[in-house]
Amino acid sequence: MLSGSLALLSGAVHSLSDTIAVAMSYVAWRISQKPGDTKRTFGYKRAEILSAFTNSAILLAVLSILLFEAVRRIQAPETIDSTLMIVVAAIGFVANLVSVLLLEKDSKHSLNIKASYLHLINDTLSSVGVVIGGILIKAFGVTWVDSIITILISLWILRETWRVMKKTVAILMQSAASLDYAAISKDIEGLDLVRNVHHVRTWMSNENTIYFEAHVEMENVRLSEASEICEKIEHILKERYGVSHVILQAEADVCKDKTLLTN
């Protein structure tokens, strides 16, 4: 606020939201490690998804406000202390870069950490942009550069944040997992004594845990044979398709509807 730079102010706001985001990610991660119990038989893995959704929603709101303010500033430029802007942004860049490097590896395996990681990348890029903007303002007096930099950075991070938001919403809404269902059907129906597989349902508790359930129509076999077939199917699903939990209902021409996927 002292410098008058919107880009620098956006960095300050993002840093505050980052602190909250990282704290939320850590708490959610700790909760997700708890085993299932009689109250939550599927466990607490979705705590991380809820955290990622909340972090993304907060960041989307902040970016929307900054974009609005950046457009307003283009129409009505304000005085900016470029020296203070450059110094503070340079300090912020170093701090944010260290944080980004610390989270980079784990961000590839967790939407929860990915959300915090995006917060920090946003801040790092913001700091670079602010430094460049400060230099341009100091050299040429073009204060509108501050708003342009804010808009460009916000639009880039908006796209990345929206991707995380869509993934978290899909998981929370129990959307089907991204699997090759035609190939799965072919593999299962290729087993001896299996007539067809139908009424398949899949969902995810987090981005790494896939649940699969289906009806498997078999020939008139003994219970022990049906169990062996189910074990083979479970092995195929886990080894070839990365399914974590399998629930199969063996039957002999019980269902009239033999549709592969069911509503």
N, C-alpha and C positions, 0 to 999 in steps of 0.2 A: 504493500500500500504506500510505503514511503517512496518507492521508486516510480510509482505510477504505471508500471508495466503490467498489462493484463496477462502476458505470457508467463511472467514471473509469479504473478498471483495464482495463476492456474497450477503452476508447479507446487506452490505452497499448499493449495487445496488438495492436490493429488497426493502429496506427501502425508498429509493428515489422514486421507482415506486409505493410503497404503498401510499406515500404522495399524489402523483398525482392521484392514483386510488381512494382514499377516497374523494378527492376534486371533481373528475369527478362524482362519485356516488352521492354526495350531490347535485351538480348542476343538474344532470339528474333527481333526485328525485323531486326537486323543479319544473323543467319543466314539469314532468309527471303529476303534480297536476293541471295543467291548464286545464280548460274545453274545449270541442270541439268548433270550430268556423266555419265560412263559408269557411275558407281556409283549415282547417283540421277537417273534420266532425267526425272523429273517435277519436279526441283528441290527446294528446301528450304522451300517455303511452309508446310508443316504444322508447322514449328517454332513458329510463332505459335499454332497451334491447341493444340499440346502445352502451351505456356506458359499459355494461357487455361484449359485443363483443370486443370493443376496449381494455378494460383492459385485457381480456383473450389473445388477440393477442399480446399485449405488453409483457405479462408474458411468453408466449410461445417463443417469440423471445429471451428474456433474458435468459431463461432456456437453449435454444439451444446453445447459446454462452458459457454459463457456462459449459455445458457438454463437448463441444469441448475443452475448456481450461483445464478442469479437466483431460481429457485423455492425453492432451499434457504434463501436469505437472507430470503425472505418469511416462512418458517416460523420462522427464527431471526435476527431483525434484529441488526445490529452498529452500534457507535458510529461516526459519520461526522463528520469535520471539514469542515463545509460551506463555510467561507471558503476553505480551500486548494482544495477541490473546484471552486469557482466560478472562482478565479483561473487555475488550470491549464487548465480546460476552455475558458476564454475565449481563452487563448493558442493552444491547439490548434485552436480554431475558425478563427482567422485563417489559420494555416498551412495547414490542410486546404482551406479555401475557395479559396485561391490555387492550390493544386494541382489542384483540381477544374476551375477555370476554364481552366487550361492544357491539360487533357486532353479537355475537353468536345467539341470539334469532331472530333478524330480518333477518339473513342470510337464515333461513329456509323458508322464505316467499317471497324472492325477489332475482332474478338472479343478479340484479344489485349489491345489497349488498353482495351476495354470492361471486361475483368475487373479491370484495375488501377483504372480509373475508378470501378467499383462499390466497391472497397476504400476509395477516398478519399471517396466520397459517404457511405459508412457512417460513416466517422470524423467527417465534417462534421456529419452529423445527430446522431451520438453527442455531439459537443461541445455542440450546441444543447440537446439533452436533458439533458445533465449540468448545464449552467448553470441551466436551469429547475428541475431537481431540487434543485440546491444552494440556490437561492433559497427553494423550498418547505420544504426541510429547515431552513434557517436561520430562516424565519419561523414555521413551525408545528411543527417537530420530527417530521415524518412521514418517518421513515427508509425506510419501505417503498416510497416513491416512487422511490427509487434502483433498486430491482429491477424495478418496473413499467416504467420508462423503458428499462431494458436489454432487457426482453422485447419491447416494442413495436418498438424499433429493430432488434433481431435478427431478428424475424419478417419485417419489411419487406425487409430486405436479403437474407434467406434466399430469399424468392420471386424476387428479381431474379437472385441468384447461380444458383439452380436453372435458370433459363431459359438462362443462358450455358452451364451445364454440359450441358444437353440438346442444345444446338446443337453443342458441341464433340464430344460423344459421337457424334452423328449423322454428322458429317464424318469422324471417325476410323474409324467403322464403314462408311464409304462408302455411306451411305444415299442414295437417289435425290434429286436436286435437286427443289425445289418449282417445277415447270413445268406448264403446261397441255398435257398430252400429247394430249388429244383435238384441241385446236386445232392442235398441231404436225402431227399425222397428217393433218388436213384440208388444211393448207397444202401439205404435201409431195405428198400424193396428188392435189392439184389441178393439179400441173405436168403438162405434156404428156409422154407416153411413160412416165410413172410409174404402175405398177399398184398398189403398196402399199408401206408401210414397216412393218417388224416387227423383233423382237428388239432393241428399244431399251434401252440401258443408259445411265444418267447417274450421275455422282458429282462430288464437289468436293474440291479440294486445300486450299482455305480458303474463307471465306464469300463471296469475290468471284470465284472461278475455277471455272466449270462445264465438265465434260467430257461430251461426247455421242457415243455410237456407235450405229450401227444398220445393218440390212440394208435395202437399197432394191431392190425388184424392178422391173425396167424391161422395156419391149418389146424386141424383138430389134434392138438398136441397135449402131452402131459404137462403138469405144472412145473416139473423140474426142467423140461425142455424149454418152456416159455421163459423161465428164469435165465437160462443160458443165452437165449436169443436177446433178451433185454440187456444182459451184460455186454454182449457184442455191440449192440446199438449204442449203449452208453460209452463204450470204448471209442467207437467211431466218432461220436459227437465231441468227446473231450479231446481226442488226439488230433483230429482233422479240422475241427471247427472252433476250438477254444471254448466250448460250453463248460460252465462250472458245475451246474446242478441239473440232473436229468430226472424227470418224473414220467414214467411210461405206464399206460394202461393197456394190458394185453387183452384181446377179445377175439371172438369168433363170429363174425357177421352180426354184430349187435347194432351198430349204427347204420341207419339208412342213408345218411348224408356222409359221403366219403370224400368231401372237399379237403384238400391239403391244409389250407389255412382257414381258420374259423374266426368269426366275430365274437 
